[in-house]
Amino acid sequence: MRRKPRIPPSPLPQRHGVDPVRVRLPVEGPWATVREHLLERLGPARAGVVDGMFDSGKIVGADGRAVASDAPYEPGMFVWFHRDLPAEVPVPFPVDVVYRDEHIVVADKPHFLATTPRGSHVTETALARLRRELGIPALGAAHRLDRLTAGLVLFTVRPEERGAYQSLFRDRRVAKEYEAVAPYDPGLALPRTVRSRIVKERGVLAAYEVAGEPNAVSRVELIEHRADGPGRYRLVPSTGQTHQLRVHMNTLGVPILGDPLYPVVKDPVPAGDFRRPLQLLARALEFTDPVTGVEHRFRSTRTLEAWSSYHDWAGQ
């Protein structure tokens, strides 16, 4: 069995809670210089940016020294650099810390805030914010919530323990409970368990159901409903497919309020428009701590606005 290469520690510090980009040069390739590989990897359109980083010494090796643009290609070599941070509209809601010890941090994430840096959401993410606010550069996410979903997210303090907590979610040893506000249908028999096969294609915004062996299982219960308004639902997923709860609620004919993808994909919400958030909340997490053995039970204290004040939410 081929042993994985040891990854040296980053010679660059984080910037605004965001790690530098790490690139390992492939063992084999036709490139004569480090620059040639980076240009191919990042795209010819980025040639000016790449050359500018080389000229200003922003691309460094494991020893922290700047790599020259004509440095010869070395198979397996690591280089680091900071990418240009995108302009982001600040999400004007706090990330509340529900629990913190020497191993984990449990945060109550607001709507509209991504969990981890990705695409155009980098510094305005729960992970980057918590790293800055708590002063824990090594903080990492054990799992993710959709950017539009609010609620509980588990973060790890020590990188060497992250795998143990991630395995809880991979092996389905975390009891998760969600809450949603959606239309009330008196003809919909609940509670029920929805089983289907969900497919999410890269580059396609919405997931969809297909025939075949189910890979998504959700328990749907009606908690209560208003005589002239929506219902409040308890959702318990047994699996973790992308957009699973949103797809299953749409399949039942009661799509979650504020959903921009189901039942139909709507125009993108303009940056900075924080009105009518998706009415989906990760309400509870329960698990046995794989490091300490403690039985953890956490609950979000957030309230879904379409339930507490439907007319205010709808009229925003």
N, C-alpha and C positions, 0 to 999 in steps of 0.2 A: 504493500500500500504506500502510495506516494505521500510523504509528509507535507502538510501545508506550510508555506513559507512563513517565518516569523515576521509579524508586522511591527516595525519600529514605532516607538511613540512619536506623536506628531511634534515636529519642531516649531510649529506655529501655534499660537494661542487661539482660542475662540474669539470671534468677533460678534458682538451683540448677541451672545448666546448661541452662535452658529459655528459648527466645526468647519475647518478648512477642507477643501476637496483633496482627497488622496488618490493618486493614480499609480498603479503598478504596471510597469512596462512588460508586455508579453514576453514569454521565454523565446519565442521565435517570431520573426517578422522581417520585412524588407527595408526597414528604416535605417538610415545612416546616422541620424541625430535624434536627440530627444524632441527637438522642435518638430521634426517631420512627423513623428508619431502623434504629438499633441494636435497638430494641425489636422491630421486625418481623423482623430478621435473627436475633436470638437467641431470640425467642419471648416471648410475653406473660408466661409463667410466671417469666421472669427479670427482670421489671420492677423488683422490689425490689432485686435485685443491681445492675442497670444504674444505677438512681437512686443507689444507695449509692456506686458508683464515680464518678459525676459529682459527688456532694456532697463526696467526699473528694479530688477532683482526680486520680483515677487514670487518667482517659482524657485522653490528650494528643495534640497535633498535632505536625507535623514540627518545630516550633521548641521542642518540649519543654514548652510551656505547657499548663496544664489547659484543656480544652474545657468551656465552660459547658453546662448541660443545655438551655438555650434558644438555643444557638448556631445560627444559620441554616444550613440545608443548603447545602453547596457541592459541586457535581458534581465528581468526581475527587479530592476531598480525601482524605488519608490520616489515620487516627487509630490510635493504639496503646494497648494496655492489657494488663495481666497477668491471666490467668484464675486463678480459685481452683484451687489444686493439690489433686488428690484425695489422700485418705489411702491410702498404699501400704505394703504389707508389704515390708520390704527383702528382696531376693534375696540369700541369704547365700553367694554365690560370686563370686570376683573375675573381672574382665575382664582377661585377660592380653594385653599388647602384644607381638606377635610381631616387628614391624618398625616403624621410624619414621624418616622423613627430613623434609626441608623441604616435601615435597609430599603425602605420604600417611602414614597410620597403618593398619597391619593388626592387627586385634585378634582374639583367640580368645574368642568369646562363650560364656558358660555357658548351659545349659538354663534355661528359665523367665524369661530376661531379654529383653525386647523390644529390637529394634534402635534404633528411633526413637520419640519420643513419639507416642502415639496412644491415644484412648479413655481408659481408666482407668490406663494405664501411661504415666507422664510422667517423673518424676524417676528412677524405677527402670527406666532404659533404658540401653543401652550408650552411646548418643550423649551423653546428659546426664552420665553418670558420667565418661566420658573427657574431656569438656569441663572438668569440675571437677578431675579427677585430673591431667590433663596441662597444664591452664592454657591451653587453646586454644579460646577462645570461638567462633571461626569454623569449628570442625571440623564437617564435614557427612558424611553417609553417601552413598556411591556406589551402594549397592544395599542390600537388606534380606534378613535371614533371618527365618523364622517365630520367634515367641517361644519355642516349645517345641523348636526345633532349635538345637543347639550348633555352634560352629565358627567358621571364618574369615569376617570381614567387613572390607571395604575402606572406609576413611574418607579424606576429602580435607582438607587443611590450609587451602588457599587457595580462597575462594569462586569466584574467576574461573577456576579450573582444574577445578571440579567437573564441568562439562558434558563435558569431555574424558574423564574417567574413567567417568562414567555412560554415555557412548556405547559404551564397551567392552562393557558388559553388554547394552545395547540392540542392538548390532550382532553379538552373539555372538562377540566376540573374546577372551573369557576362557574358559580351559579349567577346568572345575569338576569336582571329584570328591567324592563323598559316601561315607560308610560307614554301614551300618545293621545292626542285629541283629534277626532275625525268625525265625519257625519254619523248620525245615529240612524240605523235602519231597523225598525221594529220587526221586519221579516227575516232578519239575519239571526239564525240560531247560534247562540254562544253560551258557554265556551266551546271552543273546538280547536283541534290541532290541524294546522295546514302543512301539507307535505308536497313539495314539488322540486323539480330540477331547474335551477337558476343558472343562467350563463351571463357573464359580464365580459364583453370584448374590449380589448385595449383600444382606446380612441373613440369608443361609443359611450355616450353619457349614461344612458339608461340600461339597466340589466333587463333580462326578459326570461320567461319560462319556456322550457322545451319539454318534449316527451322524453321519458327515460327514467332511470333509477333516481329517486329523490336524493338531493344533496342538501336540502334546506328544510328544516322543521321548526315551526313556530307555534306556540300555544297562545291563543288570543282569547281574552276574557273582557267582558264589559263590566267596568267598575260601577259606573252610574251614568245617567244621561239627563239632560235638561228637556223639559217639555217642549220648548220651542227652539232648541239649539242642538249642539253637538253632543257626542258621547265621549267619555273618558275611558280609555282602554288600558289593560295590563297586558304586556307582551313579554313572553318568555321564550327566547330562542334556544334551541338545543344545538344549533349549528351556527356557523358564522360567515355565511356567504355575503358578498358585497350587496348592500341595499336590501338585504333579505326581508326585514320587517316592512319596509316601504313597499316592496313588491307584493308581499302577502296581503297587506291591508288593501292595496289596490285590487288584487285578485278577488277579494271579498266584496268589492264594490263600495268600500269606505276608505278612500285614499286619505292619508294623513294631511291635515290642513297645513297649508304653506309649502307643500312639496312642489318644487319646480320641474320635476321629471315625471311624476306619475299623477294622473293617467297619461298626460301628454307632456312632451318636452317644451318648455316655455323659453322665451328669449332670456339670455343671461341677465342676472340681476346686476345693475350697475354697481361699480365699486363704491363703497360708502353707504349703500342703501341697506340699512339694518332693520327695515320694517318687515312685519309679518314673517318671523322666523319659522322654520319647520317645527311643527309641534310634536317633536319626538325627544324624549329625555331618557338617558341611561340612569334609571332611578336607583338601582342597588347592585352591589357586588358582594359575593360571599365566597371565601376560599380558605383553605388551610395553608398558612405560610410555609413554603417549602424550605425556608432557612431556619425559622424559629419554632415552627410547629404551632404557632398561635392561630386560633380560629378567628378570622376577621369577618366582620359584617359591617358594611358601609351603606349609607343611604344619602342621596342628594336631597338637599332642602329646597331646591328650585321649584318654582311653580310655573306650569305652562300657561302663558298669557291668554290663549284662546279659551281656556277653561275658567280662569279667574275673572276675566273681563273680555268676553268674546267680542262685543261690539267695539270696544276700544282697539282690540287687535285687528279686527276686520276693517276698521275705518282708518287705520294709520296711513 
